Structures are given as C-alpha cells and as structure tokens.
Amino acid sequence: MHLLVVDAHPGACPLPAHSHKAELRLAQLLDDDGAIGPQGVDRLVSVVQESLQAAEDKGVEDLLTFATSAVREARNADDVLARVRTETGVELQVLTGEEEARLTFLAARRWFGWSAGKLLVLDIGGGSLEIAYGIDEEPDAAASLPLGAGRLTAGWLPGDPPAPDDVRALRRHVRTEIARTVGEFSRFGPPDHVVATSKTFKQLARIAGAARSAEGLYVQRELKRESLEGWVPRLAGMTEAERAELPGVSEGRAGQLLAGALVAEAAMDLFGVERLEICPWALREGVILRRLDHMESV
C-alpha cells in the first residue's frame, strides 16, 4: 500500500510532498480458495488506518482511495471491502484491470507528451500485468493479464532458489498468456516509443545499469532486452537474500523479482521490443491526473 501526498491543482504538475509505504503482499496471501486470509485482512485494515493518520498529519484535503488486482480478484473481496469500510470509514474503489491499464497509460502520455507518438506501455504489478497502446490520451487497446510478480511467485516458484523445472514451467505459462494478446495490439502497427512503469521494471533497469533513484526523476533510464536476457538466468540461480543485495532491489521485493523478470522478458520478446524507457509516473499519478481533469471540467 502506498499513500502518495501531492500538491496538485488543475493545469499544474502534481508535485509529491510525502510518501508512506507498507508491504502487504496480498497477492501472496491468498488461500487455496483464492480468498485473502485473516492475516492479510488484518494487515490491510491496519495499514489503511496508518495511512489515514498520515494523511491527517499532512493536512490532506482530498483522499482518493483505490484497490487493484489483489483485492479485485480475491474470492472474499466484498467481505474485505466491507470490513475496511466498517473499521476505517474508507470506501475503497476497486479498479478493473482495463481501468488500471488506461490510467497508467494516461500518466505515461502526460509524462512523455505528444512528441512520443504511438506509445506502448507495460506495467507489472503484484497481481497483474497491464498493457496499453495508443496515440491519444485514451489508449486504442488495453489489457490486463493475471501475471503479477507476487501472484506468480506464490503460485509457481516455491523454492529458494526455485527449482529449474519450476522456472521453465512459469516461463512457458507467461509466454502463452502474453502471446494470446499480441495480435490485439500488433494490428495498430509498431509503437514509436515503448515505456514501462512499476517497481519491478525500475529494479530490473537498475540492476542492468540504470541510474539510481537518488539521481532524480528526470534522468533517463532504460532497459535493454539483451541485458534482461542475461540477468534472468542469474536471478534464477540466486536466493531471495542474494537478490536483496543487488543494487536498487528492496528486501520486500527481492522474492518476486525473478517472476517479474520472466514477465518483462516475455513481453519485450513477444512484442518485439529491444529497449524501453522507464516512466516515473504510473497508476497513482494517472488517478490523480484524471481527478484533476474532472475538477477542471466542472
């Protein structure tokens, strides 16, 4: 969960003022029936309460709350949302996968501008992979696949390090799922610019040699498929603790980095992408920008 506090008004760039994060890993806390277990629900409620307190402390005027695939696809989603509402007063808006893709695309378009031409945007979350393509602010095509790094790690890679057979099986699964959607996008022609958002892509770019986050938002960061293909077998042979020692990789994300790398590699290969650029803005900024657009039109 991430509370992002921004100083924002219509016509201006939303400037980050404060950030409050907590690792929930809900996609990895689903039981065999696909429900979020008691531990996950308790943690979710607790972190929502922490975020509310942080928002109050920072003088937040308007709070936008939303949930993505981990809650959306949980068997007990309605019960989870009801408990959050009862205990915190927060009404979580559950975004559809297509809404996630479209809002992330909006953020990327605003960041790179019209000169970027036709954009292909890739985003790997904990529960899903979002893909969007278009030349306007609304994409011509958008898709969401159940290929999030957390979900795949929990369901396919139990070992530490994972067994080679498990890695191969996951690789086949990921490529089969992505290949089914390629035709939907390829009919629009090749993109002029390919960008990626999300922590997974940022970490993969960092271990492949991209600039540190401390160097600022405006430093260009890219990920080349050749570099990623070299890193995938290395990540597969590492333990979670060894991955956490890599530059830019957090301890909380180290366990799911291999699954994320397999998804990233497959997407770049199947869409014919040799290099992509990392976009600092993603879904949260897309939600904020859409709200600002609505304020301006009222």
Secondary structure, DSSP 8 states (H G I E B T S, - for coil): -EEEEEE--TTS--EEEEEEE----GGGSB-TTS-B-HHHHHHHHHHHHHHHHHHHHTT-S----EE-HHHHT-TTHHHHHHHHHHHH----EE--HHHHHHHHHHHHHHHH-GGG-SEEEEEE-SS-EEEEEESSSS-SEEEEES--HHHHHHHH--SSS--HHHHHHHHHHHHHHHHHHHHHHHTT---SEEEEESHHHHHHHHHTT---GGG-TTS--EEEHHHHHHHHHHHHTS-HHHHHTSTT--HHHHTTHHHHHHHHHHHHHHTT-SEEEE-S--HHHHHHHHHHHHHHH-
